[in-house]
């Protein structure tokens, strides 16, 4: 009986000692945050920022309601070269619908799409792009469009790397998202891409639910078809969530100014500018695509994801410029 009591006392003492240990000591065996990041200034800035705004009693402490972080998608969370994934989707949709539209064989920009002339598509400019989006994204219900996107994203492959687009997401940025969420942040995607193009897959790929996705949109209307209420997609642009449109979209759909913003191009400049203009500790970060061996190298003269003003002004504004080549140990998930 006495032996049992002594063992019980010893076990109880050990348990009490364990419970009294700081959480950080218990977690020492866990995987360190941002493990795909090289030790350096960029990684240190992210970790220092998160510690500063989540430590109670710290002058920079931010309550849970205001821990808002926003991420661009194309070029920030996954690749955008040699073209945006949504543009590849548009081109595939034109080809799939072409048998129903013989007039496209002689009408631009459809003619250039069908002949594989991307320069001709580019020459059609914004007007041509709007026509392509209207022809491929409208005239159906939101449910029908979501299924079309889900089916396409499950089968489509990158033209150069021959892998699914959803496998070409950036592992270091996934780790940032997880790190922020573990520290009480609400994480949103704020992208120039179509909102209903992203929503069918962002939760599965990034762990960011559909309601936390903000993007460009076309107009819709409510109808009752065959006795069933549906949302119909119309061939008209409603909102462009790019450049100055990003802060407007954040204000409209989130209603709070973020304290952290992540982008990769001048299309994200205003989002970072607005985010870092607020009071208290802020974080602005731009991913610089400078790794031509593991991914792509581009910046000031690129047609997709041009980064020019951000390179010049970002450091002056205290933004972190991330070098994919030196700051990231790996690019994609294993």
C-alpha positions in Angstrom: 0.0 0.0 0.0 2.8 2.4 0.9 4.6 1.6 -2.4 1.5 2.4 -4.3 1.1 5.7 -2.5 4.7 6.6 -3.2 4.4 5.8 -6.9 1.1 7.8 -7.0 2.8 10.7 -5.3 5.8 10.6 -7.7 3.5 10.5 -10.8 1.4 13.3 -9.4 4.5 15.4 -8.7 5.8 14.8 -12.3 2.4 15.7 -13.8 2.2 18.9 -11.8 5.7 19.9 -12.8 4.9 19.3 -16.5 1.7 21.4 -16.3 3.7 24.1 -14.7 6.2 24.3 -17.5 5.9 27.2 -20.0 4.0 26.3 -23.2 7.2 27.1 -25.2 9.1 24.5 -23.3 6.5 21.9 -24.0 6.5 22.8 -27.7 10.3 22.7 -28.1 9.9 19.3 -29.8 7.4 20.6 -32.3 8.4 21.8 -35.7 9.7 25.3 -35.7 7.7 28.0 -37.5 8.6 28.8 -41.1 10.8 25.8 -41.5 11.0 26.3 -45.3 12.5 29.8 -44.8 16.2 30.4 -44.6 17.4 32.1 -41.4 17.7 35.7 -42.2 16.1 39.2 -42.1 12.8 38.2 -43.9 12.1 35.3 -41.6 13.1 37.2 -38.5 10.8 40.2 -39.4 7.8 37.9 -39.8 8.4 36.1 -36.5 9.2 39.4 -34.6 6.1 41.0 -35.9 3.9 38.1 -34.8 5.4 38.0 -31.4 5.1 41.7 -30.9 1.4 41.9 -31.8 0.3 38.7 -29.9 2.2 39.2 -26.6 -0.1 40.6 -24.0 1.4 43.5 -22.1 3.5 44.4 -25.1 3.1 48.0 -26.4 2.3 46.6 -29.9 -0.2 44.0 -28.7 -3.3 43.7 -31.0 -6.5 42.1 -29.9 -8.0 39.1 -31.8 -10.6 41.1 -33.6 -8.0 43.3 -35.3 -5.5 40.6 -36.2 -6.3 40.7 -39.9 -3.9 39.5 -42.6 -4.5 39.8 -46.3 -2.7 37.8 -49.1 -2.7 38.4 -52.8 -3.0 35.1 -54.7 -1.3 35.0 -58.1 2.4 35.2 -57.7 2.1 35.4 -53.9 0.5 32.0 -52.9 1.1 30.2 -56.2 2.7 30.7 -59.6 1.6 33.2 -62.2 4.0 32.5 -65.1 3.8 32.0 -68.0 0.3 33.2 -67.5 -2.3 33.5 -64.8 -4.1 30.2 -64.1 -7.4 31.9 -64.6 -6.3 33.0 -68.1 -5.4 29.4 -68.9 -8.9 28.5 -67.7 -10.4 31.1 -70.0 -8.5 29.9 -73.0 -9.5 26.3 -72.3 -13.1 27.3 -72.0 -13.1 29.2 -75.3 -11.8 26.0 -77.0 -14.4 23.9 -75.3 -17.2 26.2 -76.3 -16.0 26.9 -79.8 -18.1 24.2 -81.6 -21.2 26.1 -80.3 -19.8 29.4 -81.8 -18.6 29.0 -85.3 -18.4 32.8 -85.6 -15.4 32.8 -83.2 -13.3 31.3 -86.0 -13.2 34.8 -87.6 -13.8 37.1 -84.6 -11.1 38.5 -82.4 -10.0 37.8 -79.7 -11.5 34.4 -80.1 -9.8 33.7 -83.4 -6.4 34.3 -81.8 -7.3 32.0 -78.9 -8.3 29.2 -81.2 -5.2 29.5 -83.3 -2.9 29.7 -80.3 -1.8 33.2 -81.0 -1.2 34.6 -77.5 0.3 37.8 -78.9 -3.0 38.4 -80.7 -4.9 37.8 -77.5 -2.7 40.3 -75.7 -3.1 42.8 -78.6 -6.9 42.8 -78.0 -6.2 44.6 -74.7 -8.6 45.0 -71.8 -11.6 45.1 -74.2 -10.7 41.6 -75.5 -10.1 40.2 -72.1 -13.6 41.5 -71.0 -15.1 39.8 -74.0 -13.4 36.5 -73.2 -14.5 36.6 -69.6 -18.0 37.4 -70.5 -18.2 34.6 -73.0 -16.7 32.0 -70.7 -17.8 33.1 -67.2 -21.4 34.2 -67.8 -24.8 32.8 -68.8 -24.9 30.1 -66.1 -25.7 29.8 -62.5 -23.1 30.3 -59.8 -23.4 26.6 -58.9 -22.8 25.6 -62.5 -19.8 27.8 -62.8 -18.3 26.5 -59.5 -18.6 23.0 -60.8 -16.9 23.9 -64.1 -14.0 25.5 -62.2 -13.7 22.6 -59.8 -13.6 20.1 -62.6 -11.0 22.2 -64.5 -8.7 22.8 -61.5 -8.7 19.0 -60.8 -7.4 18.2 -64.3 -5.5 21.2 -65.6 -1.7 21.1 -65.6 0.9 23.8 -65.8 2.1 24.2 -69.4 5.8 24.1 -68.6 6.1 22.1 -65.4 3.4 19.6 -66.3 2.0 19.4 -62.8 -1.4 20.3 -61.4 -1.7 24.1 -60.6 -2.7 23.3 -57.1 0.6 21.4 -56.5 2.5 24.6 -57.5 1.6 26.5 -54.4 4.4 28.1 -52.4 5.3 26.1 -49.3 6.9 29.0 -47.5 3.7 31.1 -47.8 1.6 28.2 -46.7 3.7 28.2 -43.5 3.1 31.9 -43.0 -0.6 31.4 -43.3 -0.5 28.5 -40.8 1.7 30.5 -38.4 -0.6 33.5 -38.5 -3.7 31.4 -37.9 -2.1 29.6 -35.0 -1.5 33.0 -33.5 -5.1 34.2 -33.8 -5.1 35.9 -37.1 -8.0 36.0 -39.5 -6.5 35.3 -43.0 -8.0 36.6 -46.2 -7.2 36.3 -49.9 -7.5 39.6 -51.7 -6.8 39.0 -55.4 -7.3 40.5 -58.8 -8.5 37.0 -59.9 -12.2 36.2 -60.1 -13.8 35.6 -56.7 -15.9 32.6 -58.0 -12.9 31.2 -59.8 -11.0 30.9 -56.5 -13.7 30.0 -54.0 -14.2 26.4 -55.1 -10.7 25.3 -54.1 -9.0 27.8 -51.7 -10.1 26.0 -48.6 -8.7 22.7 -49.7 -5.5 24.1 -51.1 -4.7 27.0 -48.6 -7.0 26.3 -45.7 -8.7 29.7 -46.4 -12.5 29.3 -46.6 -14.7 30.7 -49.4 -16.1 33.5 -47.2 -12.5 34.8 -46.7 -11.9 35.3 -50.4 -12.1 38.7 -52.0 -11.7 39.1 -55.8 -12.9 40.6 -59.0 -16.4 39.8 -59.9 -19.0 40.0 -62.7 -22.6 41.1 -62.1 -25.2 38.6 -61.0 -29.0 38.5 -60.6 -31.5 36.4 -58.7 -34.0 34.3 -60.7 -36.3 31.4 -60.2 -35.8 28.8 -62.9 -38.1 25.7 -63.1 -39.2 26.5 -59.6 -35.7 26.7 -58.2 -34.1 30.0 -56.9 -30.7 30.5 -58.6 -28.0 33.2 -59.0 -27.3 33.9 -62.6 -24.0 35.2 -63.8 -24.2 38.2 -66.2 -21.8 39.3 -69.0 -20.9 42.6 -67.2 -17.9 43.4 -65.0 -19.0 44.4 -61.5 -15.8 45.0 -59.5 -12.0 44.9 -60.3 -10.1 43.9 -57.2 -6.7 45.2 -58.2 -4.4 48.1 -57.4 -6.5 50.8 -55.7 -9.5 48.4 -55.8 -7.9 46.2 -53.2 -8.2 48.6 -50.3 -11.7 49.4 -51.4 -12.6 45.6 -51.5 -11.0 45.0 -48.1 -13.0 47.9 -46.6 -16.2 46.7 -48.3 -16.0 43.1 -47.4 -13.9 42.8 -44.3 -14.6 46.2 -42.7 -11.3 46.4 -40.8 -7.9 47.7 -41.8 -5.4 44.8 -41.9 -2.2 44.9 -39.9 -0.3 42.6 -42.3 -0.4 42.4 -46.1 1.5 40.1 -48.5 1.9 40.6 -52.2 4.3 40.3 -55.1 3.6 43.0 -57.6 2.7 46.6 -58.1 -0.9 45.5 -58.3 -0.6 45.0 -54.6 1.1 48.3 -53.9 -2.0 50.1 -52.6 -3.0 47.2 -50.4 0.4 47.3 -48.7 0.4 51.1 -48.6 -3.0 51.2 -46.9 -2.2 48.4 -44.5 1.1 49.8 -43.3 -0.3 53.4 -43.0 -2.2 52.4 -39.9 -1.1 53.1 -36.3 0.8 50.5 -34.3 3.0 47.7 -35.5 2.4 46.7 -39.2 3.9 44.3 -41.7 4.1 44.7 -45.5 5.8 42.0 -47.5 6.5 41.6 -51.2 7.7 38.3 -52.8 10.4 39.0 -55.4 10.5 36.3 -58.1 14.3 36.1 -58.6 14.8 32.4 -58.9 15.0 31.4 -62.5 16.2 27.9 -61.7 13.5 26.7 -59.3 10.7 28.9 -60.5 10.8 32.0 -62.7 12.9 35.2 -62.6 10.9 38.4 -63.4 10.1 41.8 -62.0 10.1 45.3 -63.7 9.3 44.3 -67.3 7.0 41.3 -66.8 3.5 41.3 -68.4 2.3 39.2 -65.4 3.2 40.3 -61.9 5.2 43.3 -62.7 7.2 44.5 -59.7 8.8 47.9 -60.3 7.5 50.6 -58.0 7.4 48.1 -55.1 11.1 47.3 -55.5 12.0 51.0 -55.4 9.7 52.3 -52.7 9.1 49.2 -50.6 12.3 49.3 -48.6 11.8 53.0 -47.9 8.4 52.3 -46.5 9.8 49.5 -44.3 8.3 46.7 -46.3 10.1 43.3 -46.4 11.3 42.2 -49.9 11.6 38.5 -49.9 14.1 36.9 -52.3 12.7 33.5 -53.4 16.3 32.6 -54.3 17.9 33.2 -50.9 15.0 33.4 -48.4 13.2 30.2 -49.4 14.9 26.8 -48.9 12.2 25.2 -51.0 9.5 26.5 -53.3 6.8 23.9 -53.5 5.4 21.3 -51.1 7.3 18.0 -51.2 
